[in-house]
Amino acid sequence: MSRISPHWLDQIQHYEQPPAPVEEFVNSPLYLGLKGRVYPQVLRTVKEIFEDGYTEAALCWGIGAGKSFLSSLAIAYMLHRTLCLRDPQEYYGLAPGTTIAFMNMAPTALQAQRIVFNEIRNRIHNSPWFHSEFAQVDVRSSELRFPKDIVVVPGCSAETFPLGYNMLGAVVDEAAWFIETTDGHRDYAEEIYNALQRRIRSRFFDRGLLVLISSPRHTEDFMERKLLEAETNPQIYASRKAVWEVKPPGTYSGKTFQYADFQVPVEYEQDFKRNPQRALRDLAARPTDALEAFVSAPEAIEDACDPQMRCPLDEMGRWAGWFKASDNLPRYVHIDLGVKYDACGIAMAHCRPSSDDPDEPEVVVELAWRLQAPEGSEINLSRVRQLILDLRRRGFNIAQVSYDGFQSVDSRQILQRQGFRPKLVSVDRDLSAYETLKELINCGRLRMYRYEPLLKELRSLELVRGRKVDHPPRGSKDIADAVAGAVSEAIRAWGGGTITGHVV
């Protein structure tokens, strides 16, 4: 007599009926009946997630690629597999009568209910299998309750919402777009992920599934961190797809244009011309440094880097011997103290006549530096003042030293007693300082040395609601603030105000 395989023994012992394979469940008219109406890439992805035993999936796809639709397929299939069990609670080692839940989460409760949950409800409502097996399910309610104590509920952005549920499976839609605090100390997406994962693993170990689906937001958002984690964690399925990589080839004319490393369908050419960074993020699923970049032409930042200029401080903060004044032009120093004293940006700039137009200034940033506090400590403010004294000893004509105002009263008083002209300057009060810096960059009238921490900050600056320049969550702008302050004050002294020209 031939032996029964463990797989079929499991089927016989625990299932009232064997669950359909993924492709049959999606395509067959007995189940979802979606043959020919699901993008092949969407179906392949769902199959790979379920058939290869992943416990997590992170899908970073462009807008319009069918992420919410995929979410509904994933939860419907998880629900199908569980309802096929004779006794799901016994199978998973739970007490009789314990509710097993599946949940979809979204950045807002309205989005979770109206978009993702509606997709799930439509899959159930239009499925002959669910109707024949569970005709009493009310698909009009705000949650879907099935026999065997199985429930599908829409979630919201509160990380405490999953508490109390025995969560077997969940989908987090638009995971990169949950609220983040700008200091990076609060990321609701990560907190919700942790809450869901704890609920799944504490009850079901590696037999549950958490699916994260989103278009990207910025280079350090939650989804980007999960994709990076997937490189070393074999339990996480990871996928990044541009919208044209998901939609079938027949969607497009076949003509393409080159953008960066992509061959993009010509149907999206105007999108890339109007706003290349947004198109890169929303359509190509490639994150940008900033959500709405303040400096929209990153190549102009590169052009401002003068290969003949060098950083005057080494990694230990020691001055280079060659860094001494070669002229008596007035220098303008600005210091940006970190809110928690953990970092400090310092910059020094001066104006000189532009080679293209002697009546217009060119601004040279001779010093741009971040002073980092030791871990668990604070910036030594006397060290900052010492750097300013060093600049004067090296022959620089320090016309003004400005601070951003945060706890700077004592330093300004000390510097005034030592013969400097201290001033209180805030680059956050309005956009004028940053608009001046941006115009200089766009017009090619800013010269500086290549300093990667500064370049990263400039590329990641965001324009928030058209009124404020800020950094993305987990980012910084200490050095950028210092440079904006030094440059704008140098320009103000040159012509009595900001520079002329259109700020784009």
TIKOLKOL-473478 format. One record per residue (C-alpha): residue in one letter; z, x, y. Coordinates in steps of 0.02 Angstrom, whole numbers, plus 32768, in hexadecimal, padded with zeros to 4 digits. Example, Ala and Ser with C-alpha at 12.3 -4.5 7.8 and 13.67 -1.06 7.14 Angstrom:
REM TIKOLKOL-473478
A818682677F1F
S816582AC7FCB
REM end
This chain:
REM TIKOLKOL-473478
M800080008000
S7FD1804680AB
R805D80618128
I80627FFC81CB
S8053806B8264
P80E9807082DB
H807E80208361
W80537F8782FA
L81047F7E82B3
D81437F748366
Q80C27EEC838A
I80F87E8582F3
Q81B37E99830F
H81BE7E7E83CA
Y81267E1B8406
E80FC7D6383F5
Q804A7D978417
P80007E438437
P7FE27E6584F0
A7F2B7E74851D
P7EE57F20854A
V7ED47F378605
E7E177F23860D
E7E1A7E8685A1
F7EA87E3D8608
V7E477E5786AA
N7D997E26866E
S7DAF7DA385E7
P7DA37CEA861B
L7E3B7CCD85AD
Y7EA77D348625
L7E747D5E86D9
G7DBA7D4386C3
L7D887DC38747
K7CF67E1786EF
G7C7A7E568770
R7CF27E3087FF
V7D607ECC87F4
Y7D247F738838
P7D0B7FE887A3
Q7D7B806B87F4
V7E077FEA8809
L7DFB7FBA8750
R7DF680718719
T7E908096877F
V7EF480058739
K7EC380388688
E7EF580EE86A2
I7F9E80BE86EC
F7FCF804C865B
E7F7A80A185C8
D7FB8815185ED
G8071812685FA
Y8095814F86AF
T8139811786FD
E80FA812487AF
A8053811A8807
A8028815388B8
L7F80811388F5
C7F49814B89A2
W7EA780EA89C1
G7E4580BE8A5B
I7E5180148AB0
G7DE27F948A5A
A7DE47FEC89B1
G7E417F5D895D
K7EF37F9D8957
S7F477EF38966
F7ED37EAD88E1
L7F017F3E886F
S7FB97F178890
S7FA07E678851
L7F4A7EA587B2
A7FD87F1F8791
I80647E9F87A1
A80027E198742
Y7FE97E9286B2
M809F7ECA86B0
L80D07E1286AE
H80557DEE861F
R80987E7B85B2
T814C7E4385CB
L812B7D8A85AA
C80D57DB78505
L817D7DF884C3
R81E37D868451
D82837DB184AC
P826B7E258542
Q83277E36855F
E83477E6E84AC
Y82B17EE384B0
Y82F37F3B854C
G83AA7F398517
L83E37EB88596
A84607E2A8581
P84187D7F8556
G83EA7D1B85F1
T83D47DB7865D
T83487DA086DB
I82BD7E2286D7
A82657E33877D
F81C07E7187C0
M81B37E8C887A
N81347EB588FE
M816E7F08899F
A81157F198A46
P81437F5A8AF5
T816D7EA88B2C
A81AA7E0E8ACE
L81167DAD8B12
Q809B7E2D8ACC
A80F47E308A25
Q80EC7D728A18
R80427D498A62
I7FD77DDA8A28
V80137E2E8989
F80777D9D8940
N7FE97D238963
E7F737D978904
I7FEB7D968870
R7FFF7CDA8878
N7F427CC4887A
R7F307D2F87DD
I7FB17CC28783
H7F6D7C1D87C6
N7EBB7C43878C
S7EE97C8786E0
P7ED07C158648
W7F4B7C7E85E5
F7FDA7C65865F
H7FB07BAB866D
S7FAB7B8F85B2
E80477BF4858C
F80B07BCA8624
A806C7B29866C
Q81127B0086C0
V810C7B948739
D81067B5887EE
V80897BCA8844
R80AD7B7788EB
S815F7BB788F8
S81987C528954
E81B77CA988AE
L816F7C998800
R81EC7C6E8776
F81B77C7586C1
P820C7C4C861B
K826E7CD885C9
D82C67CF68671
I82337D5286BF
V82177D49877B
V819B7D8F87FA
V81DF7D9A88AB
P819A7DD88951
G82047E5D89A4
C82157E978A57
S82397F378AB5
A82F77F328A9F
E83277FB88A22
T83B87F4D89E5
F83447EC089AE
P832A7F0288FA
L83E57F0688DB
G841D7E8A8858
Y83767E8387FC
N83517ED08753
M82AD7F1A878B
L822D7F438704
G81997F5B8777
A81727F608831
V80E57F8088A9
V81037FC58958
D806D7F9A89C4
E803F80058A5D
A80CE807B8A33
A80A080F68ABE
W80B5806F8B43
F816C80438B32
I81DB80698BC7
E820481208BE6
T827881668C6A
T822981EE8CD4
D82AF826D8CA7
G8280825A8BF0
H8331822C8BBE
R830781798B8B
D8271814F8B22
Y8278809E8ADF
A81EB80BE8A63
E825081458A0F
E82EE80DC8A10
I8292804789C5
Y824180B98943
N82EC80FE8914
A8338804F8908
L82AB800F889A
Q82A680A9882D
R836180A28810
R83547FEC87DA
I82C380108764
R830880AE8714
S83BC80738703
R83847FDE869A
F82E08011864A
F82DA80D08652
D822481098640
R81E080608608
G81D4801886B8
L814C80378738
L814E804F87F5
V80A5804C884E
L8094808D8901
I7FF5805C895C
S7FC480878A0E
S7F4880CB8A88
P7F8A816D8AD7
R7FE681748B7C
H8003822C8BA3
T801082D18B48
E80CA82C48B25
D80DA820B8AFD
F812D81CA8A60
M808A81B689FD
E805482688A22
R80FB82A689E2
K80E782418942
L803782848925
L807B8334893A
E8108830E88BF
A808882CE8840
E803C837C8836
T80D783B687D6
N81138312878B
P80A882D786F7
Q80F9822A86F9
I80A7820087A0
Y7FF381C587A3
A7FA381FD8847
S7EFF81C98896
R7EAF81E08941
K7E0E81818960
A7DA1816189F8
V7D6A80AD8A05
W7CB680DD89D6
E7CF881318939
V7D41808C88FE
K7CBD800E8930
P7C27800888BA
P7B8D807288EA
G7B257FD58908
T7B957FAD899C
Y7B3B802F8A06
S7A88805C8A31
G7A98810889E2
K7A7F81658A86
T7B0D81D78ABC
F7B42824A8B49
Q7BAF82E58B45
Y7C5E82E18B8D
A7CCF83758B69
D7CC683898AAC
F7C8D82D68A8B
Q7BE982828A6E
V7C0B81DB8AC1
P7B9F813E8AB1
V7B3F811F8B52
E7B8E80738B59
Y7C2B80CB8B9B
E7BD581408C16
Q7C0680DC8CB1
D7CBB80D78C76
F7CBF81958C6E
K7C6A81A48D18
R7CDF812B8D6F
N7D8181728D2A
P7D6B81FD8CA9
Q7E2482168C89
R7E43815E8C67
A7DA981538BF9
L7DE281ED8B9A
R7E8B819C8B7B
D7E5A80E68B5F
L7DB580FB8B03
A7DBA81A98AB4
A7E74819B8A87
R7E9482478AD1
P7F2F824E8B3E
T7F2982948BED
D7FB282F98C41
A7FD182688CB9
L7FC381AC8CAA
E7F6D819D8D53
A7F4C824F8D88
F7F7482778E3C
V7EF783068E3B
S7E6282B18DE9
A7DF983508DDB
P7E5B83CB8D6C
E7DCF844B8D7C
A7DF984598E36
I7EA884948E07
E7E58851C8D9C
D7DE6854E8E2C
A7E7D856A8E9C
C7EBA85F68E2A
D7E89869E8E74
P7E7287228DEC
Q7E9D87A88E6C
M7F4B87618E86
R7FDF87828E15
C808C873B8DF9
P810987A88E5B
L819A87878DE4
D81A987B98D2E
E81F787508CA4
M82A4878F8CD4
G828B875D8D8A
R827888118DC8
W820388368E59
A8166889C8E3E
G8163893C8EA4
W80BB89128EF3
F80F4886B8F3A
K810C88948FF3
A80C988479092
S8022888B90CD
D801F8826916F
N809487CA91E6
L8052871B91C9
P80DD869791C6
R811686649119
Y815C85BB90E8
V81D685B09057
H8208850E9001
I828D84F98F7C
D829984648F07
L834084598EAF
G834383FA8E0C
V83A783598E11
K841C839D8D8C
Y841384518DC6
D83B8847B8D24
A831D84C38D78
C82E384F78E23
G8236850B8E6A
I821585878EF6
A817185A68F51
M813486098FE6
A808F85E99040
H8032861D90DB
C7F9385E89136
R7EFE86529164
P7E53862191AB
S7DDC85E09127
S7D46864F9105
D7CD585B5910D
D7D1A857191B0
P7D9185DC921B
D7DD2853F926F
E7E1284FC91C9
P7EA2854D916C
E7EA4859490BE
V7F518596906F
V7F8B86239000
V801E86058F8A
E806586B38F6F
L80FE86788F0F
A811285E78E97
W81A285F88E1C
R821985948DB2
L82CB85D08DA5
Q831685878D06
A83D085738CEE
P841F85BA8C4F
E843385368BC9
G84C984C98BEE
S84DF85168C9A
E84A084FB8D4C
I843185598DC4
N848E85E08E23
L846685AF8ED7
S8494865B8F17
R8407869F8EA8
V838D862D8F02
R83CA866A8FAC
Q83BC871D8F70
L830387038F49
I82E886CC8FFD
L83468764903F
D82DB87D28FCD
L823C878A9019
R827687BA90C8
R82A68868908E
R81F6887C9047
G81AF886390F3
F817C87AC90EF
N818B874D9191
I81EF86B79156
A81CF863691DE
Q822885A89184
V828D858290E8
S829184CC90B3
Y82F48471902E
D82D783C78FE1
G8384838B9013
F83DC837F8F6C
Q848283DA8F83
S843184558FFB
V84A584489093
D850C84E19065
S8473854D9040
R8420851B90E4
Q84BD85459147
I84CC85F090F4
L841586199112
Q842285E391C8
R84B3865C91E1
Q844486E59198
G83BC86C69219
F8345865191BD
R830285AB91FB
P8336852E9175
K82EE847F9171
L830383E2910A
V825C83AC90BF
S82418325903C
V819A83208FE3
D81CB827B8F8F
R81E98216902E
D813081F0903F
L808B82338FFD
S805F82A49091
A8097834B9045
Y803E832B8FA1
E7FA482E38FF8
T7F988384905B
L7FA583EB8FBC
K7F25837E8F65
E7EA9838A8FF3
L7EB784488FF4
I7E97844C8F38
N7E0383D58F43
C7DB684338FD5
G7DCB84DD8F85
R7E3F851C900C
L7ED785468FA2
R7EEE85F28F53
M7F76861A8ED5
Y7F9386838E3B
R7F8B863B8D8D
Y803985FF8D60
E8032858E8CC9
P80D185298CEB
L808B84FB8D96
L7FDF84D18D52
K802A84608CCE
E808F84048D51
L7FFA83EE8DC5
R7F8D83AA8D38
S8013832F8D00
L804082E88DAB
E8033822B8DAE
L801481B48E3F
V809081278E25
R805A807F8E6F
G7FFB80DB8EF7
R809D81098F50
K80F181998EF6
V80C3823A8E9C
D812882548DFE
H812782B18D59
P8113825D8CB0
P81AB82418C42
R81EB82E58BFA
G818983418C80
S81BC83978D21
K817B83B98DCF
D81F884368E16
I817584BC8E39
A80F3843F8E73
D817183F68EEF
A819884A48F2F
V80DF84CD8F45
A80BB84258F9A
G814C84429011
A811C84F5903C
V806384CD9050
S807C843190BA
E80F6848A912E
A807E851C9143
I7FF284A2916F
R8063844391E6
A808B84E29244
W7FD385159249
G7F8F84789299
G8024840F92C5
G800883939237
T7FB183799192
I7F0283B79173
T7E6A834D919A
G7DF683069117
H7DF1827A9099
V7E7682809013
V7E24824A8F71
REM end
